[in-house]
């Protein structure tokens, strides 16, 4: 089992969800997050004053999958989350972590069956 953490642009969320549905990944958690990397924030004008914001709004997807679904899930996120054919700085990152155990609270099932 693996835990896939994907940081994506907020406006890409619906496209990524549709791509995940196409590869039969229907369970995910969506978290509203902020961060910065190579984008280094952005500037905007508010009431005549220029404001520089370092933290940018992003969406984090948390997806627990069995081994067979890791590559299809990652490929779906890359395909739908990339801006244009080459992508742009700020499109996001994907982290794949080992998942030691999973427990379904309702039934007490453990392991891959609980996902």
Secondary structure as UniProt FT lines:
FT   STRAND          2..8
FT   HELIX           10..12
FT   HELIX           13..22
FT   TURN            23..24
FT   STRAND          29..35
FT   TURN            38..39
FT   STRAND          42..46
FT   TURN            47..48
FT   STRAND          49..53
FT   STRAND          56..65
FT   HELIX           67..69
FT   HELIX           70..81
FT   TURN            84..86
FT   TURN            89..90
FT   STRAND          92..98
FT   TURN            105..107
FT   HELIX           111..114
//
